[in-house]
């Protein structure tokens, strides 16, 4: 009961973990090297939890029995190195929360599509009347929900960073959408390190559990030849292949086929369009089937889901030109999926903080569908160098307003202006959400 818990990071996951630890009678201290947002400070004050910001009290931290680390803190941070030297166990908020609930866990990871699939799965279950919580990278802290609410099922979006510090936690349904190079800098720029982190989602799976994955992802397939799991496998693919449990049949109908539930529905009835969203719908639909959701509820939810802000989000049509906000596309693979779902006549906005991008992945789609590229970033040299001569026109801008004004000047009725930057937002914006909101504001000003 007197276990000393230190929580590092005063954001959503850290504050939630601190409250759960306090409720379990532990001695809790929260420390954030930066600033804690005012509403989280007030929560800590209201709960009577000791906290600090703007630095670390090392003597107090290094006296911990266990440390709960927020996912954004690198293991190379000086305080983390000292914690490791002391041999103090470090876990994630998800690992901690999992100790105190017997709810079913639907856990979703992948380089692209996590948020959409998580929200779509939650939408299906919620509308089917399931007592379901939403946690991880979206929704509220899992630990806080475990402490103060009760849910029968949790749908959890998990990044590689969250998975790294999970050990005993177990999913009932684990979903792996895809694995592409992204965020490799914390992994010594080694793809296999990133893959290993992602595959921690299948840790502890039993024969009663399920692993849903994209059959045609070469990285997933290569890793599956190296690892084993006792879970039942539910692969999905665009078309019928050997052993797949979700696919599009010859009549252009989506087929979901599990031992629990099977259903068919026309592909054109799906609320989400594009190949990447087809895969997201398959993963969410398979999860719902395995939880014994009624066919009618699954169909209806797949038809009426409204999508995710900043992910292929329709903004407006101005002078016959459609404007699409895909600011969440912070890597090249995300942009590929966006372009794949577009008709020809795209004016594409690219740019931001380059993460070592290889633009050859989208080159053929750019040549097929893009009439002009508008670069938007502090330094567009790499984009200009790669795409000059591969599209009819390319422009160099350094603010979002200039980029949108340029698009409006060159786009014709019937064209699509697509913000799908391929890059992180941190050169000109505080986040991809900030970039997306500014894009929408700029488009509204055109009207």
DAMOZI-V603938 format. One record per residue. PHI is phi in whole degrees, -180 to 180 (none if undefined). Layout:
<<PHI> <PHI>>
This chain:
<<none> <-97> <-58> <-90> <-112> <-112> <-107> <-103> <108> <-107> <-98> <-58> <-71> <-65> <-66> <-62> <-63> <-63> <-67> <-63> <-62> <-63> <-63> <-90> <82> <-90> <-86> <-112> <-137> <-110> <-131> <-129> <-67> <-101> <-97> <-96> <-61> <-53> <-70> <-74> <-58> <-64> <-60> <-63> <-63> <-62> <-87> <70> <-97> <-69> <-152> <-146> <-141> <75> <155> <-124> <-83> <-63> <-63> <-73> <-67> <-77> <-95> <-71> <-82> <-157> <-116> <-105> <-103> <-70> <-64> <-78> <-89> <-73> <-65> <-87> <-59> <-52> <-67> <-69> <-62> <-67> <-63> <-64> <-62> <-80> <74> <-79> <-61> <-121> <-130> <-94> <-59> <-65> <-57> <-63> <-64> <-62> <-69> <-119> <-146> <-111> <-65> <-72> <-119> <-104> <-114> <-125> <-138> <149> <-74> <-138> <94> <-58> <-65> <-60> <-66> <-64> <-68> <-67> <-62> <-60> <-61> <-62> <-68> <-60> <-76> <-90> <88> <-78> <-80> <-121> <-110> <-118> <-150> <92> <-71> <-128> <73> <-98> <-53> <-61> <-62> <-66> <-66> <-62> <-71> <-119> <-129> <-138> <-127> <-81> <-138> <-119> <-107> <-126> <-87> <-121> <-85> <-62> <-65> <-70> <-68> <-59> <-108> <-116> <-128> <-98> <-56> <-135> <-81> <-92> <-129> <-109> <-119> <-121> <-79> <-175> <-138> <-132> <-60> <-163> <53> <-81> <-59> <-72> <-110> <56> <57> <-109> <-58> <-64> <-63> <-67> <-61> <-59> <-63> <-60> <-75> <-64> <-65> <-95> <-56> <70> <-69> <-110> <-62> <-84> <-97> <-128> <-122> <-103> <-154> <-80> <-60> <-98> <-81> <-65> <-70> <-62> <-62> <-63> <-70> <-66> <-78> <-104> <-123> <-128> <-145> <-83> <-66> <-72> <-99> <-130> <-78> <-128> <-154> <-63> <-123> <-63> <-131> <-60> <74> <-75> <-111> <-146> <-168> <-101> <-88> <-65> <-93> <61> <-110> <-76> <-113> <-117> <-137> <-129> <-68> <-89> <-144> <-132> <-155> <-133> <-157> <-61> <-59> <-73> <-88> <-66> <-67> <-99> <-109> <96> <-62> <-62> <-73> <-61> <-64> <-61> <-66> <-62> <-63> <-66> <-65> <-63> <-58> <-66> <-60> <-70> <-96> <63> <-73> <-63> <-55> <-63> <-69> <-65> <-57> <-61> <-69> <-68> <-87> <-113> <-65> <-97> <88> <-119> <-60> <74> <-124> <48> <-89> <-67> <-103> <-171> <-115> <-124> <54> <81> <-104> <-85> <-112> <-121> <-97> <-122> <-61> <-69> <-76> <-95> <-141> <-66> <-63> <-61> <-65> <-58> <-63> <-65> <-63> <-60> <-89> <-96> <-76> <-68> <89> <-99> <-103> <-104> <-95> <-121> <130> <143> <-83> <-71> <-107> <80> <-67> <-112> <-81> <-62> <-61> <-103> <-58> <-67> <-67> <-62> <-64> <-79> <-120> <-102> <-92> <-158> <-116> <-113> <-83> <-141> <-177> <-66> <-134> <-103> <-57> <-64> <-64> <-62> <-65> <-76> <-96> <-60> <92> <-102> <-133> <-66> <-148> <-141> <-126> <-113> <-127> <-132> <-151> <-68> <-62> <-62> <-63> <-66> <-62> <-65> <-60> <-63> <-74> <-104> <-80> <-109> <-54> <99> <-80> <-125> <-93> <-118> <-87> <-143> <-71> <72> <-130> <-68> <-94> <-76> <-78> <-122> <-134> <-82> <-169> <-67> <-65> <-60> <-61> <-64> <-65> <-64> <-61> <-64> <-63> <-65> <-66> <-62> <-67> <-63> <-71>>
